[in-house]
Amino acid sequence: AQNTLEVRAIEAISPEVIRQQIAAVAEDLGIDAGKTGMLYSKAIIETVALEIAKYSFPIVVDPVMISKSGAQLLEHEAIEALKKHLLPIATVITPNINEAEELTGIKIEKLRDMEEAAKKIAKMGVEAVVIKGGHMHGSETIDVLYYQGEIQRLSSPRIDSRTTHGTGCSFSAAITAELAKGKSIPEAVKEAKKLVTLSIKFGINIGRGYGPVNPMANLYREAARHQVLKNLEEAKKLIEASPNIVELIPEVGMNIAMATPYASEVDDIAAIDGRIVRTTLGAKASGCPKFGCSRHLAKYLIEILKHDQRKRAAANIKYSEDILKLLERRGLTISFYDRLKEPNDIKRVEGMSIPWGVKEAIMKVGKPPDVIYHKGDVGKEPMIVLFGSDATSIARLILEIAENMSK
């Protein structure tokens, strides 16, 4: 019995039932890879080890000992059983810092200690050891992989989040899935780390304690790519069909972009390749919708999505006081940033101006706005950027603006 705050009760399953569960799957469907999590008792560990040894499949051991809230999830006498019976047949073990200390007796305070602990655990018979560095301090989370006598350090930016419940389970499960697909151990561990990093970043903020990670974030993101391109294609057709849009196109060209759910980088955001430009025949797209082709609007979206996951689309149009008045009458939230006030340390770094500007605009109105504008700078054209739920809704808003401005 568990919630985001605590483990309230534990009842161990009969070892015989667990044995039958393993056998039921193995004898019918076959097992490409498996993992263990909370095993709780010496009897369960001995049963699981005995049953797994009958079948030939990779096994990932997540040596769950203590819950995030501090509850004991593995009886003390079971630790020796884990080392004696399960580790010699394991493919990978994934202890955190505390679990690695318990298994080895080594006090882990720095990376070198993690590496020594990994080597000591490997001597217990397991093929590969991954010690997770989430409990260490620093701006990065560094995991240590010890495999075939070599150490690899796997780092990722530390995410300040309370949605970390299930991190270890998701990590070991992801390694297991990758092994089942035929990946090598190093490949499986690296892919699992990517998935877990994304799962924490887009964790589900529920409850009063530590909310769960979201291991489905990557799946949802990948599944949406086709729909994003389709939505952008429809938006492109709407814009090209309007005779009035051309008057809203800035000198640098117009673009419209849309992000997948849980977008976190430029390649998760599609736009019109080559932008939308003025021609004698009206507004024309230079290319087709494509992922990763607009760094300009992608920077806006990546920053705005940190504050509002519903604002997945954006478009830039020509700056005009009259357009701003029209958008204000429509009831949209409007904000701005002043490029002349951009700090020099931000201005000097390529790609930092837009994130800084979005943060400034959000701070001015206290929430992610529907419209952000700036009045330019030396060599920088003034611009209005519109935000919305998808590309077609943004395109319809642009059509509405164009029709009103042409009257």
PELINJO-V749472 format. One record per residue. D_LAST is the distance of its C-alpha to the last C-alpha in whole Angstrom. Layout:
BEGIN
D_LAST
D_LAST
END
This chain:
BEGIN
65
62
59
57
60
63
65
67
70
71
73
74
74
78
78
80
76
74
77
76
72
73
75
73
70
72
75
72
69
70
69
67
67
67
67
69
67
69
72
74
78
80
81
78
78
81
80
76
78
81
78
76
79
80
77
75
72
70
70
68
69
67
70
68
71
69
65
63
64
67
69
72
71
74
77
79
82
79
78
82
81
78
79
82
81
77
77
79
77
74
71
69
69
66
68
66
68
70
71
72
74
75
76
78
79
77
75
72
70
69
68
71
72
70
71
75
74
72
76
78
76
76
80
80
79
75
74
71
70
66
66
63
62
60
62
63
61
59
55
56
57
60
62
65
66
70
71
73
75
71
69
65
63
60
57
54
52
53
50
50
50
52
51
54
56
57
57
60
60
57
59
62
60
58
61
63
60
59
63
63
61
63
62
64
65
63
60
60
61
58
55
56
56
52
52
53
51
48
49
50
47
45
48
47
47
49
52
54
56
55
52
53
51
49
51
48
45
46
46
43
41
43
42
38
38
37
35
33
33
32
29
28
28
26
23
23
23
19
18
19
18
14
13
10
13
15
12
14
17
20
22
25
23
22
24
24
28
30
33
36
37
40
38
40
40
38
39
38
34
33
30
28
31
30
26
23
22
20
22
21
20
18
19
22
25
28
30
31
31
34
36
37
34
32
34
31
29
33
34
31
32
35
35
33
35
38
36
34
35
32
30
30
27
25
22
22
18
17
18
15
16
12
13
16
15
12
16
18
16
17
20
21
24
23
26
27
30
31
32
34
36
37
41
42
44
41
40
43
43
40
38
39
36
33
35
36
33
32
35
34
31
32
35
32
31
34
33
31
27
24
22
24
23
25
25
27
31
33
32
29
25
23
22
21
22
21
24
25
27
27
25
23
22
21
19
17
16
15
13
11
10
9
7
6
6
4
0
END
